[in-house]
C-alpha cells in the first residue's frame, strides 16, 4: 500500500484515509492504494468502512495529467467503485471541502454520505470537454433526479451542502470537528438496515421533460461533451439498467478523452495554472496586502472595490469630491444589492462588506493602505498627475497599481517618483465578475511588488496573466488588429452583422460575440478615445484613415449600447442593424479611396479577423511581452470570449496549420496598401513544423 492511502482500525470500524495533497486527486498511486486498502479491508472483520481524506478537502477530482498518457484508462478506478458498492458491509463517505468529479463519484459509490456543513459538490468535467467517466452519469441521477443531475453536469458549477442534503446527494450534515465521529457512529444504525446501493435506486422523475431547455445550452457552447451527456449518458441512465448505462458512459468518455475539444480544454486547464507562475517571483518575499484603496469609483473602480470586499479585504475608496464619492458608494451598494437578489451573496455577507468599506476625499485618504488601485479616466496626463499624488501620499512600501488598458505603465511609474512600487493592473469590466486580470510588469517594478500583486489577484479569484509593457499589453494589442480589419472590411462593403455572424459561427470559430457587438457593449467611445490618444501620442498609426469608422461614430454620438445606437440599434438588449453605420462606412470608403469591388466573402472575413490576431501574438512572444504562448490563449479565452473548446487563438492556429496562415497573410499583405508585418517567429515555426502554442 502506498503512502497516498492509509487503512486503520478505529474501534470496530475500518477507516480508509486518502492523503494525496494538495487536493487528494485520484492519481494512479491513489488507485493502487485504494486497491490494496480494499483488499486488506475485505479480509477484516470490522463492521464496515469509512472513506475520508486528510487536509483541506476530500477528493477534488482526478489527476488531469494522467489523461494525457496514451495508456490512460478509468477502468481500474471504476472497478474499485463497483467493489465498494457491491460489498457486503456498509461503506460511509465522510466528506469535507470540495467533492468534485471523481471524488463525488467515489462518494456516490458508498452506501451513506456524511458531509460537513460548508462542503461543496460538483461535476466539472464539462469544463474539460468530458462527461463523468466513473459511473457519475448513472449514479447521480439515481440520487438527485434526472433534471438536477443534468444541471450539475451541464453547467459544471458547485452546489452547497444544504442543497446537496435537500437533493438527496448526502444523508447528513455535521460540523467539521464532528465529521469522523459521526461517520463511525453511523454504523450503529446502518448495521441494522439493508445496505442501500445507489445503482439499485430508481430515478425520481420519468425524464419526460427533465432535459427540456438544456439542448439550447449545449448548442450555445457547441460542446460535444454536453451533447454526449444529454443524448447518450443521461438517456441511458433513464432507460437502461445500470450495467448497460455504465458501458454507454465508458464508450462516450473514451471517445471524448481523445477529442479535439477536450484536448484544447485540458491544455487551457494547465495554461491557466501555469500563467500565475512567474520565474523568480515565487521565491521572493511578498509585500503584505491587508488593506486596499481604490481611487476613482466609476463603473470600473466600483467593481474593483466590490471584488476586494468579497475577498475579505478592508477597502477605502476615494474620489475628487464628496458628490463623486457618494455616487461611487451608490454604485458599490447597488452591485452588492444585486448580488443578494441573485442569491450570490447572503444578507449577512452583504452587511459585512458594508462594514469593511471606508471612504474619503482625495489621495490623502489612502495614505495608510497597502495597495492603491487607481481607476481614473484613461488619459495619460490625468494618470501621470494621479501617480504623482499617490507617490507623495502613499505610505512607504505601499503598492501603486494603475488600472489601464493601453497606456504606458513605465511613464506612469516614472511620474510617481517611486517606480519600483508601481505595477499595472488591467481589470476587465465588470471587474467583480470578469475573471481575467492582466498584471503589467514595468521596467522598474520590484519583484516583491509583482509577487504581492499576483497573490492579491488570486485572493480576489482572478485568472491572472503577467504582461510586459507595450501599447495594449497582450489582449488589447491583439484586439487592435482585430478591430482594424473589422472596420476595414466594413469600408469594403461588409456589414457589422455579416462580420459578427462569421466570428460567432461555431463551425468557423465560435466567439461569444463578434467584434461589433463587443465594441458596442464596451463602448464605441471608449475604443475611439483610445485610438485617438494613441495616434496623438506619435507612437500610433499616422494614416488618417486608420480606424476612421469608429472615430467618426464617436463624433456622431454612436457610442453603442449606452446610447442605444452604435454598430447596432438597441431596445434593451435586443439589437437590430443600424443602417446609418453602413451608410457612414460607404461614405468614408469614398472619402478615403477604399476599393469596394465586392464585399469580402465569409472565408475572407474569417481569415482577416483571426490571422492578423495570431500574427500579432507571435510578435508579442518574440518581443517577450508574454512569457508563454499559453498565457496569450488564457488572456483571450478568459477576457475576450474566445471559445475555450478551441483552446485559444494560438492553439487554434496550430490546428489550422501555421503554413496555411502564413500563406494567407502573405496574400493579404500583397493585396493591401499597408504592411501586414508578418512575424519572423510565425514564419520560422511554419517552416519547422513546431507548434506556436508550445512556445515558452
C-alpha positions as CSV (number, residue, x, y, z in Angstrom):
1,X,0.0,0.0,0.0
2,X,1.4,3.4,-1.0
3,X,1.5,6.4,1.3
4,X,-1.3,8.1,-0.6
5,X,-3.9,5.7,1.1
6,X,-3.8,4.6,4.7
7,X,-6.1,2.0,6.3
8,X,-6.5,1.7,10.0
9,X,-9.0,0.3,12.5
10,X,-10.9,2.6,14.8
11,X,-12.9,0.6,17.4
12,X,-15.0,-1.8,15.3
13,X,-14.7,0.1,12.1
14,X,-12.1,0.3,9.3
15,X,-11.1,3.8,8.3
16,X,-9.6,4.5,4.9
17,X,-7.8,7.8,4.6
18,X,-6.7,9.4,1.3
19,X,-3.6,11.6,1.6
20,X,-2.6,13.0,-1.8
21,X,-2.0,16.8,-1.3
22,X,-2.9,19.4,-2.3
23,X,-6.4,18.3,-3.3
24,X,-6.3,14.5,-2.9
25,X,-6.7,13.9,-6.6
26,X,-7.4,10.4,-7.9
27,X,-4.0,9.6,-9.4
28,X,-2.6,6.2,-10.4
29,X,-0.9,6.0,-7.0
30,X,-4.2,6.6,-5.2
31,X,-6.0,4.0,-7.3
32,X,-3.2,1.5,-6.4
33,X,-3.5,2.5,-2.8
34,X,-7.3,2.1,-2.8
35,X,-7.0,-1.3,-4.4
36,X,-4.5,-2.5,-1.7
37,X,-6.5,-1.0,1.2
38,X,-9.8,-2.6,0.0
39,X,-8.1,-6.0,-0.3
40,X,-7.0,-5.6,3.3
41,X,-10.4,-4.4,4.4
42,X,-12.2,-7.2,2.7
43,X,-10.3,-9.7,4.9
44,X,-11.0,-7.8,8.1
45,X,-13.9,-8.5,10.5
46,X,-14.9,-4.9,11.1
47,X,-18.5,-3.6,10.9
48,X,-17.8,-1.6,7.8
49,X,-15.6,1.1,6.2
50,X,-15.3,4.9,6.4
51,X,-13.7,6.6,3.5
52,X,-12.3,10.1,4.2
53,X,-9.4,12.3,3.3
54,X,-6.7,14.4,5.0
55,X,-6.0,18.1,4.5
56,X,-8.3,20.9,3.4
57,X,-10.6,18.8,1.2
58,X,-12.0,15.5,0.2
59,X,-11.1,14.3,-3.3
60,X,-11.4,17.2,-5.6
61,X,-11.3,15.3,-8.9
62,X,-8.9,13.1,-10.9
63,X,-5.3,13.9,-11.8
64,X,-5.8,15.6,-15.1
65,X,-2.2,15.0,-16.1
66,X,-3.0,11.3,-16.3
67,X,-5.4,11.9,-19.1
68,X,-2.5,12.8,-21.4
69,X,-1.0,9.4,-21.1
70,X,-1.6,7.1,-24.1
71,X,-2.4,4.2,-21.8
72,X,-4.9,6.2,-19.7
73,X,-7.9,4.2,-18.6
74,X,-10.6,4.8,-15.9
75,X,-11.3,1.1,-15.7
76,X,-9.1,0.4,-12.6
77,X,-10.8,3.1,-10.6
78,X,-14.2,2.1,-11.8
79,X,-13.7,-1.5,-10.8
80,X,-12.8,-0.2,-7.3
81,X,-16.1,1.7,-7.2
82,X,-18.0,-1.4,-8.1
83,X,-16.2,-3.3,-5.3
84,X,-17.2,-0.6,-2.8
85,X,-20.8,-0.6,-3.8
86,X,-21.2,-4.3,-4.1
87,X,-19.6,-5.2,-0.8
88,X,-21.4,-7.0,2.0
89,X,-20.8,-4.4,4.7
90,X,-21.8,-0.7,4.7
91,X,-19.3,1.9,3.5
92,X,-19.7,5.5,4.7
93,X,-18.1,8.5,2.9
94,X,-17.1,11.3,5.3
95,X,-16.5,14.3,3.1
96,X,-15.4,17.9,3.5
97,X,-14.0,20.8,1.5
98,X,-14.8,20.3,-2.2
99,X,-16.1,17.0,-3.5
100,X,-15.6,17.1,-7.3
101,X,-15.6,14.8,-10.3
102,X,-14.0,11.5,-9.3
103,X,-14.3,12.5,-5.7
104,X,-18.1,12.7,-5.9
105,X,-18.2,9.5,-7.9
106,X,-16.2,7.8,-5.1
107,X,-18.7,9.2,-2.5
108,X,-21.7,8.1,-4.6
109,X,-20.4,4.5,-4.7
110,X,-20.6,4.5,-0.9
111,X,-23.8,3.5,0.8
112,X,-24.1,6.5,3.1
113,X,-22.7,10.0,2.9
114,X,-22.0,12.4,5.7
115,X,-20.8,16.0,4.9
116,X,-19.6,19.0,6.7
117,X,-21.9,21.9,6.6
118,X,-19.6,24.0,4.5
119,X,-18.8,21.3,1.9
120,X,-19.4,21.9,-1.9
121,X,-20.2,19.3,-4.6
122,X,-19.8,19.4,-8.3
123,X,-19.3,17.6,-11.6
124,X,-16.9,20.0,-13.5
125,X,-15.9,17.5,-16.3
126,X,-17.8,19.6,-18.9
127,X,-15.1,22.3,-18.4
128,X,-12.6,19.8,-19.7
129,X,-14.7,18.7,-22.7
130,X,-15.7,15.5,-20.9
131,X,-18.5,13.8,-19.1
132,X,-18.1,12.0,-15.8
133,X,-16.3,8.8,-16.6
134,X,-16.6,6.8,-13.3
135,X,-20.3,6.0,-13.2
136,X,-21.2,9.6,-12.4
137,X,-23.7,9.9,-15.2
138,X,-25.5,6.9,-13.9
139,X,-25.3,7.3,-10.1
140,X,-26.0,11.0,-9.9
141,X,-29.5,10.8,-11.5
142,X,-30.4,8.0,-9.2
143,X,-29.6,10.2,-6.2
144,X,-30.8,13.7,-7.2
145,X,-33.1,13.1,-10.1
146,X,-32.5,13.4,-13.8
147,X,-33.1,17.2,-14.1
148,X,-30.8,18.1,-11.2
149,X,-28.1,15.7,-12.4
150,X,-28.2,17.2,-15.9
151,X,-28.0,20.8,-14.5
152,X,-24.9,19.8,-12.4
153,X,-23.2,18.1,-15.3
154,X,-24.1,20.7,-18.0
155,X,-23.1,23.7,-16.0
156,X,-20.1,22.3,-14.1
157,X,-20.9,24.5,-11.2
158,X,-20.9,23.5,-7.5
159,X,-23.8,23.1,-5.1
160,X,-23.6,23.7,-1.3
161,X,-24.1,21.1,1.4
162,X,-27.6,22.3,2.3
163,X,-28.7,21.9,-1.3
164,X,-26.9,18.6,-1.5
165,X,-28.9,17.3,1.5
166,X,-32.1,18.6,0.0
167,X,-31.4,16.9,-3.3
168,X,-30.6,13.6,-1.6
169,X,-26.9,13.7,-2.6
170,X,-25.8,13.4,1.1
171,X,-27.6,11.9,4.1
172,X,-26.4,14.1,7.0
173,X,-24.6,17.3,7.7
174,X,-22.3,17.9,10.7
175,X,-19.8,20.4,11.9
176,X,-16.2,19.7,10.7
177,X,-14.9,18.7,14.1
178,X,-17.6,16.0,14.4
179,X,-17.2,14.5,10.9
180,X,-15.3,11.4,11.6
181,X,-17.0,10.6,14.8
182,X,-20.4,11.0,13.1
183,X,-19.3,8.6,10.3
184,X,-18.2,6.0,12.8
185,X,-21.3,6.4,14.9
186,X,-23.5,5.9,11.8
187,X,-22.7,2.1,11.8
188,X,-24.8,1.6,14.8
189,X,-27.9,2.4,12.7
190,X,-26.5,1.1,9.3
191,X,-25.8,-2.3,10.7
192,X,-29.5,-2.9,11.3
193,X,-30.7,-1.7,7.9
194,X,-30.3,-3.3,4.5
195,X,-27.4,-1.9,2.5
196,X,-28.6,0.9,0.2
197,X,-26.8,0.6,-3.1
198,X,-27.1,3.7,-5.4
199,X,-27.1,1.6,-8.6
200,X,-30.3,-0.1,-7.4
201,X,-32.2,3.1,-6.9
202,X,-34.8,4.3,-9.4
203,X,-34.7,7.7,-10.9
204,X,-37.1,10.1,-9.2
205,X,-38.6,11.6,-12.4
206,X,-39.6,9.9,-15.6
207,X,-37.5,12.3,-17.7
208,X,-40.4,13.3,-20.0
209,X,-39.4,17.0,-19.8
210,X,-36.4,16.8,-17.4
211,X,-33.9,17.6,-20.1
212,X,-36.0,20.3,-21.8
213,X,-34.1,23.5,-22.5
214,X,-30.7,22.1,-21.9
215,X,-30.2,21.3,-25.6
216,X,-30.1,25.1,-26.2
217,X,-27.3,25.4,-23.6
218,X,-25.4,22.6,-25.3
219,X,-25.8,24.2,-28.7
220,X,-24.7,27.6,-27.4
221,X,-21.5,26.1,-26.1
222,X,-21.0,23.9,-29.2
223,X,-20.0,21.3,-26.6
224,X,-19.5,17.7,-27.8
225,X,-19.5,16.7,-24.1
226,X,-22.8,18.3,-23.4
227,X,-24.4,16.6,-26.4
228,X,-22.9,13.3,-25.3
229,X,-24.4,13.7,-21.8
230,X,-27.8,14.8,-23.0
231,X,-28.3,12.4,-25.9
232,X,-26.3,9.5,-24.6
233,X,-25.4,9.0,-21.0
234,X,-28.4,10.6,-19.3
235,X,-30.8,8.9,-21.6
236,X,-29.1,5.6,-20.8
237,X,-29.5,6.3,-17.1
238,X,-33.2,6.9,-17.6
239,X,-33.9,4.0,-19.9
240,X,-31.3,1.2,-19.3
241,X,-30.2,-1.0,-16.4
242,X,-27.2,0.3,-14.5
243,X,-24.8,-2.2,-16.0
244,X,-25.7,-1.1,-19.6
245,X,-25.6,2.5,-18.6
246,X,-22.1,2.4,-17.3
247,X,-21.0,0.7,-20.5
248,X,-22.5,3.5,-22.5
249,X,-20.8,6.1,-20.3
250,X,-17.5,4.4,-20.8
251,X,-17.8,4.4,-24.5
252,X,-18.7,8.1,-24.6
253,X,-16.0,9.0,-22.1
254,X,-13.2,7.2,-24.0
255,X,-14.3,8.9,-27.2
256,X,-14.3,12.4,-25.6
257,X,-10.9,12.0,-24.0
258,X,-9.3,11.8,-27.4
259,X,-11.5,14.6,-29.0
260,X,-10.0,17.9,-30.2
261,X,-12.4,19.8,-27.9
262,X,-11.3,18.0,-24.7
263,X,-7.6,18.3,-25.6
264,X,-8.0,22.0,-26.1
265,X,-9.8,22.5,-22.8
266,X,-7.3,20.3,-20.9
267,X,-4.5,22.5,-22.4
268,X,-6.2,25.6,-21.1
269,X,-6.6,23.9,-17.6
270,X,-2.9,23.7,-17.3
271,X,-2.3,27.0,-19.1
272,X,-4.4,28.9,-16.5
273,X,-2.5,27.4,-13.7
274,X,0.9,28.0,-15.3
275,X,0.1,31.6,-16.2
276,X,0.3,32.7,-12.5
277,X,3.8,31.1,-12.1
278,X,6.4,33.7,-13.0
279,X,10.1,32.6,-12.9
280,X,12.0,34.1,-10.0
281,X,8.9,35.5,-8.3
282,X,7.7,32.7,-6.1
283,X,11.0,32.6,-4.3
284,X,10.9,36.3,-3.1
285,X,9.4,37.8,-0.1
286,X,5.9,39.3,-0.6
287,X,4.8,42.7,0.5
288,X,1.8,42.4,2.8
289,X,-1.6,43.4,1.5
290,X,-4.3,43.6,4.1
291,X,-5.9,46.9,3.1
292,X,-6.9,48.1,-0.3
293,X,-7.5,51.6,-1.7
294,X,-9.4,52.4,-4.8
295,X,-9.0,55.9,-6.3
296,X,-11.8,56.7,-8.8
297,X,-15.1,55.0,-8.1
298,X,-16.8,55.0,-11.5
299,X,-18.0,51.7,-13.0
300,X,-14.6,50.1,-13.1
301,X,-13.4,51.4,-9.7
302,X,-16.7,50.3,-8.0
303,X,-16.3,46.8,-9.5
304,X,-12.7,46.6,-8.2
305,X,-13.8,47.7,-4.8
306,X,-16.6,45.0,-4.7
307,X,-14.1,42.3,-5.8
308,X,-11.8,43.3,-2.9
309,X,-14.7,43.4,-0.4
310,X,-15.9,40.0,-1.5
311,X,-12.4,38.6,-0.9
312,X,-12.5,39.9,2.7
313,X,-10.2,43.0,2.3
314,X,-10.7,46.3,4.2
315,X,-11.3,48.7,1.4
316,X,-11.0,52.5,1.3
317,X,-12.4,54.4,-1.7
318,X,-11.5,57.9,-2.7
319,X,-12.8,60.5,-5.1
320,X,-12.1,64.1,-6.0
321,X,-15.1,65.5,-4.2
322,X,-17.9,64.3,-1.9
323,X,-20.5,64.3,-4.7
324,X,-18.5,61.8,-6.8
325,X,-17.7,59.8,-3.7
326,X,-21.3,59.4,-2.8
327,X,-22.1,58.3,-6.3
328,X,-19.4,55.7,-6.1
329,X,-20.8,54.4,-2.8
330,X,-24.1,54.1,-4.5
331,X,-22.6,52.0,-7.3
332,X,-21.0,49.7,-4.8
333,X,-24.2,49.3,-2.8
334,X,-26.2,48.7,-5.9
335,X,-23.8,46.0,-7.0
336,X,-23.9,44.3,-3.6
337,X,-27.7,44.5,-3.6
338,X,-27.8,42.9,-7.0
339,X,-25.7,40.0,-5.8
340,X,-28.0,39.5,-2.9
341,X,-31.1,39.4,-5.2
342,X,-29.4,36.9,-7.4
343,X,-28.6,34.6,-4.4
344,X,-24.8,35.0,-4.8
345,X,-24.4,36.9,-1.5
346,X,-26.2,36.4,1.8
347,X,-27.6,39.3,3.7
348,X,-25.0,38.7,6.4
349,X,-22.2,38.8,3.8
350,X,-23.7,42.0,2.4
351,X,-23.7,43.7,5.7
352,X,-20.1,42.6,6.4
353,X,-19.0,44.1,3.1
354,X,-20.6,47.4,4.1
355,X,-18.8,47.5,7.4
356,X,-15.5,46.8,5.7
357,X,-15.9,49.8,3.3
358,X,-14.4,53.1,4.2
359,X,-14.3,56.3,2.2
360,X,-12.6,59.7,1.9
361,X,-11.9,62.6,-0.4
362,X,-8.6,63.0,-2.2
363,X,-5.5,60.8,-2.3
364,X,-4.6,61.7,1.3
365,X,-7.5,59.4,2.4
366,X,-5.4,56.4,1.0
367,X,-2.2,57.2,2.9
368,X,-2.4,54.1,5.1
369,X,-3.5,51.3,2.7
370,X,-1.2,48.6,1.5
371,X,-2.2,48.8,-2.2
372,X,-3.9,51.6,-4.1
373,X,-5.6,50.8,-7.4
374,X,-6.2,54.0,-9.3
375,X,-9.1,53.6,-11.7
376,X,-9.4,57.1,-13.1
377,X,-10.2,58.0,-16.7
378,X,-7.9,56.5,-19.4
379,X,-6.0,59.7,-20.1
380,X,-2.2,59.8,-19.8
381,X,-2.0,63.4,-18.4
382,X,-4.5,62.5,-15.8
383,X,-2.8,59.2,-14.9
384,X,0.5,61.0,-14.5
385,X,-0.9,63.6,-12.2
386,X,-2.7,60.9,-10.1
387,X,0.5,58.8,-10.0
388,X,2.5,61.8,-8.7
389,X,-0.1,62.5,-6.0
390,X,-0.1,58.8,-4.9
391,X,3.7,58.8,-4.8
392,X,3.5,61.7,-2.4
393,X,0.7,60.5,-0.1
394,X,1.0,56.7,0.0
395,X,3.0,55.2,2.9
396,X,6.5,53.8,2.2
397,X,6.2,50.3,0.7
398,X,2.6,50.7,-0.4
399,X,1.9,49.4,-3.9
400,X,0.6,51.8,-6.5
401,X,-1.4,49.9,-9.2
402,X,-2.6,51.7,-12.3
403,X,-5.6,50.3,-13.9
404,X,-5.1,50.9,-17.6
405,X,-6.0,49.0,-20.7
406,X,-3.4,50.5,-23.1
407,X,-1.3,53.3,-21.6
408,X,2.5,53.1,-20.9
409,X,2.9,51.8,-17.4
410,X,6.6,52.9,-17.4
411,X,5.7,56.5,-18.0
412,X,3.0,56.4,-15.2
413,X,5.5,54.8,-12.9
414,X,8.1,57.5,-13.5
415,X,5.6,60.1,-12.7
416,X,5.0,58.6,-9.3
417,X,8.6,59.3,-8.2
418,X,8.8,55.7,-6.9
419,X,8.6,53.5,-10.0
420,X,9.7,50.3,-8.1
421,X,6.3,50.4,-6.3
422,X,4.2,50.7,-9.4
423,X,2.5,47.9,-11.3
424,X,-0.2,47.8,-14.0
425,X,-3.5,46.1,-13.3
426,X,-5.8,45.8,-16.4
427,X,-9.1,44.7,-15.0
428,X,-12.0,43.8,-17.3
429,X,-15.5,45.2,-16.8
430,X,-17.5,44.4,-14.8
431,X,-14.4,43.9,-12.5
432,X,-16.2,41.9,-9.8
433,X,-17.4,39.3,-12.4
434,X,-14.8,39.1,-15.2
435,X,-12.1,36.6,-14.4
436,X,-9.2,37.9,-16.3
437,X,-6.6,40.3,-14.8
438,X,-3.6,41.3,-16.8
439,X,-0.8,42.3,-14.4
440,X,1.7,44.6,-16.2
441,X,5.3,44.4,-15.0
442,X,7.0,47.7,-15.6
443,X,10.7,48.0,-16.2
444,X,11.3,49.2,-12.6
445,X,8.6,47.1,-10.9
446,X,10.1,45.5,-7.8
447,X,9.9,41.7,-7.8
448,X,8.2,41.7,-4.4
449,X,5.6,44.1,-5.7
450,X,4.8,41.8,-8.6
451,X,4.7,38.8,-6.2
452,X,2.3,40.6,-3.9
453,X,0.1,41.7,-6.7
454,X,-0.2,38.2,-8.0
455,X,-1.1,36.9,-4.6
456,X,-3.8,39.7,-4.3
457,X,-5.1,38.7,-7.7
458,X,-5.5,35.1,-6.7
459,X,-7.3,36.1,-3.5
460,X,-9.9,38.1,-5.4
461,X,-10.3,35.0,-7.6
462,X,-8.9,36.3,-10.8
463,X,-7.3,34.3,-13.6
464,X,-4.0,36.3,-13.8
465,X,-1.6,36.7,-16.7
466,X,1.6,38.8,-16.5
467,X,2.4,41.1,-19.4
468,X,5.3,43.3,-20.3
469,X,4.8,47.0,-21.3
470,X,3.6,47.8,-24.8
471,X,0.5,49.5,-26.3
472,X,-2.5,47.4,-25.3
473,X,-0.4,44.8,-23.4
474,X,-1.4,41.3,-24.6
475,X,-5.1,41.3,-25.1
476,X,-5.8,44.8,-26.4
477,X,-2.8,44.9,-28.6
478,X,-4.1,41.8,-30.4
479,X,-7.7,43.3,-30.3
480,X,-6.4,46.3,-32.1
481,X,-5.5,44.5,-35.3
482,X,-8.8,42.5,-35.0
483,X,-10.7,45.7,-34.9
484,X,-8.6,47.3,-37.6
485,X,-9.6,44.5,-40.1
486,X,-13.2,44.6,-38.9
487,X,-13.5,48.2,-39.8
488,X,-11.5,48.0,-43.0
489,X,-13.9,45.2,-44.2
490,X,-16.9,47.5,-43.5
491,X,-15.4,50.2,-45.6
492,X,-15.0,47.5,-48.3
493,X,-18.7,46.6,-48.1
494,X,-19.3,44.1,-45.3
495,X,-21.9,44.9,-42.7
496,X,-21.4,44.6,-38.9
497,X,-23.9,41.8,-38.8
498,X,-22.2,39.8,-41.6
499,X,-18.8,40.1,-39.8
500,X,-20.2,39.2,-36.4
501,X,-22.0,36.2,-37.8
502,X,-18.7,34.8,-39.1
503,X,-16.9,35.3,-35.8
504,X,-19.8,33.7,-33.8
505,X,-20.3,30.8,-36.2
506,X,-19.2,27.7,-34.2
507,X,-18.4,25.8,-37.5
508,X,-15.8,28.5,-38.3
509,X,-14.8,30.0,-35.0
510,X,-17.4,30.3,-32.2
511,X,-16.7,33.7,-30.5
512,X,-19.1,34.6,-27.7
513,X,-19.9,37.8,-29.7
514,X,-18.5,39.4,-32.8
515,X,-16.2,42.5,-32.8
516,X,-19.0,44.9,-33.4
517,X,-21.3,43.6,-30.7
518,X,-18.2,43.5,-28.4
519,X,-17.3,47.2,-29.1
520,X,-20.9,48.3,-28.7
521,X,-21.0,46.6,-25.3
522,X,-17.6,48.0,-24.2
523,X,-18.5,51.5,-25.6
524,X,-17.5,52.8,-29.1
525,X,-16.5,56.0,-27.3
526,X,-14.0,54.1,-25.1
527,X,-12.4,52.4,-28.1
528,X,-12.3,55.5,-30.2
529,X,-10.7,57.7,-27.4
530,X,-8.0,55.0,-27.0
531,X,-7.2,55.1,-30.8
532,X,-7.3,58.9,-30.8
533,X,-4.9,59.2,-27.9
534,X,-2.6,56.6,-29.4
535,X,-2.4,58.4,-32.7
536,X,-1.9,61.8,-31.0
537,X,1.0,60.4,-28.9
538,X,3.1,59.9,-32.0
539,X,3.5,56.2,-31.3
540,X,0.4,55.1,-33.1
541,X,-0.6,54.9,-36.8
542,X,-0.1,58.0,-39.0
543,X,-2.6,57.0,-41.7
544,X,-5.6,59.4,-41.4
545,X,-7.9,56.6,-42.5
546,X,-6.8,54.3,-39.6
547,X,-10.0,53.2,-37.8
548,X,-11.8,56.2,-39.2
549,X,-15.1,54.5,-38.8
550,X,-15.1,54.2,-35.0
551,X,-13.6,57.7,-34.7
552,X,-16.4,59.2,-36.8
553,X,-19.0,57.1,-34.9
554,X,-17.7,58.6,-31.7
555,X,-18.0,62.1,-33.1
556,X,-21.6,61.3,-34.1
557,X,-22.6,60.1,-30.7
558,X,-23.0,56.4,-31.8
559,X,-21.4,55.1,-28.6
560,X,-23.1,51.6,-28.5
561,X,-25.5,50.1,-26.0
562,X,-25.1,53.0,-23.6
563,X,-26.7,55.4,-26.1
564,X,-28.9,52.9,-27.8
565,X,-27.1,53.4,-31.1
566,X,-23.8,52.0,-32.2
567,X,-22.9,49.4,-34.9
568,X,-26.5,48.2,-34.0
569,X,-29.7,49.8,-32.8
570,X,-30.7,48.7,-29.3
571,X,-34.0,48.3,-27.5
572,X,-32.9,46.9,-24.1
573,X,-30.5,44.2,-25.0
574,X,-32.2,43.4,-28.3
575,X,-30.0,44.5,-31.3
576,X,-31.0,45.3,-34.9
577,X,-28.9,46.6,-37.8
578,X,-28.1,50.3,-37.8
579,X,-28.4,51.5,-41.4
580,X,-26.6,54.7,-40.5
581,X,-23.3,52.9,-39.8
582,X,-23.3,51.1,-43.2
583,X,-24.1,54.4,-44.9
584,X,-21.3,56.1,-42.9
585,X,-18.9,53.3,-44.0
586,X,-19.9,53.7,-47.6
587,X,-19.2,57.5,-47.5
588,X,-15.9,57.0,-45.7
589,X,-14.8,54.5,-48.3
590,X,-15.4,57.2,-51.0
591,X,-13.6,59.9,-48.9
592,X,-10.6,57.7,-48.3
593,X,-10.5,55.9,-51.6
594,X,-11.2,52.4,-50.4
595,X,-11.8,49.7,-53.1
596,X,-15.3,48.3,-52.9
597,X,-15.3,45.9,-55.9
598,X,-17.2,43.2,-53.9
599,X,-17.8,42.7,-50.2
600,X,-15.5,40.2,-48.5
601,X,-16.6,36.5,-48.5
602,X,-17.3,34.7,-45.3
603,X,-13.9,32.9,-45.6
604,X,-12.1,36.1,-46.1
605,X,-13.9,37.7,-43.1
606,X,-12.8,34.7,-41.0
607,X,-9.2,34.9,-42.2
608,X,-8.8,38.6,-41.9
609,X,-10.2,38.7,-38.4
610,X,-8.3,35.7,-37.0
611,X,-5.0,35.5,-38.8
612,X,-3.7,39.1,-38.0
613,X,-4.6,38.4,-34.4
614,X,-2.4,35.3,-34.4
615,X,0.4,37.2,-36.2
616,X,0.3,39.9,-33.6
617,X,0.5,37.3,-30.9
618,X,3.7,35.9,-32.5
619,X,5.2,39.4,-32.4
620,X,4.2,39.6,-28.7
621,X,6.0,36.4,-28.0
622,X,9.1,37.4,-30.0
623,X,9.3,40.7,-28.0
624,X,8.9,38.8,-24.7
625,X,5.8,40.8,-23.8
626,X,4.2,37.4,-22.9
627,X,6.3,34.7,-21.3
628,X,4.4,31.8,-22.9
629,X,2.1,31.3,-25.8
630,X,-0.3,29.6,-23.4
631,X,-0.5,32.9,-21.5
632,X,-1.9,34.5,-24.6
633,X,-4.5,31.8,-25.0
634,X,-5.6,32.3,-21.4
635,X,-6.0,36.1,-22.0
636,X,-8.3,35.5,-25.0
637,X,-10.4,32.7,-23.5
638,X,-10.8,34.4,-20.1
639,X,-11.2,38.0,-21.2
640,X,-12.4,38.2,-24.8
641,X,-15.0,35.5,-25.3
642,X,-12.7,33.2,-27.4
643,X,-14.3,29.7,-27.2
644,X,-12.4,27.5,-24.7
645,X,-13.2,24.4,-26.7
646,X,-10.9,26.0,-29.4
647,X,-8.1,26.2,-26.9
648,X,-7.4,29.9,-27.7
649,X,-6.1,31.6,-30.8
650,X,-2.6,30.0,-30.8
651,X,-3.9,26.5,-30.1
652,X,-6.4,27.1,-32.9
653,X,-3.7,28.3,-35.2
654,X,-1.8,25.1,-34.7
655,X,-5.0,23.2,-35.6
656,X,-5.5,25.2,-38.8
657,X,-1.8,24.9,-39.7
658,X,0.8,27.7,-39.4
659,X,1.9,27.2,-43.1
660,X,-1.6,28.0,-44.3
661,X,-1.8,31.0,-42.0
662,X,1.5,32.4,-43.3
663,X,0.4,31.8,-46.9
664,X,-2.9,33.7,-46.4
665,X,-1.2,36.5,-44.6
666,X,1.2,36.9,-47.5
667,X,-1.8,37.0,-49.9
668,X,-3.5,39.8,-47.9
669,X,-0.2,41.6,-47.4
670,X,0.5,41.7,-51.2
671,X,-3.0,43.0,-51.8
672,X,-3.1,45.7,-49.1
673,X,-1.7,49.2,-49.2
674,X,-0.3,48.9,-45.7
675,X,2.4,46.5,-44.5
676,X,1.0,43.5,-42.6
677,X,4.4,42.9,-40.9
678,X,4.3,39.1,-40.9
679,X,6.1,37.7,-37.8
680,X,9.5,36.1,-38.3
681,X,8.7,33.7,-35.5
682,X,5.5,32.7,-37.3
683,X,7.4,32.0,-40.5
684,X,10.1,30.1,-38.6
685,X,7.6,27.8,-36.9
686,X,5.6,27.3,-40.1
687,X,8.8,26.1,-41.8
688,X,9.9,23.9,-38.9
689,X,6.5,22.3,-38.2
690,X,6.8,23.2,-34.4
691,X,3.6,24.3,-32.6
692,X,3.1,28.0,-31.8
693,X,1.1,27.2,-28.7
694,X,4.2,25.4,-27.2
695,X,6.5,28.5,-27.4
696,X,7.8,29.4,-23.9
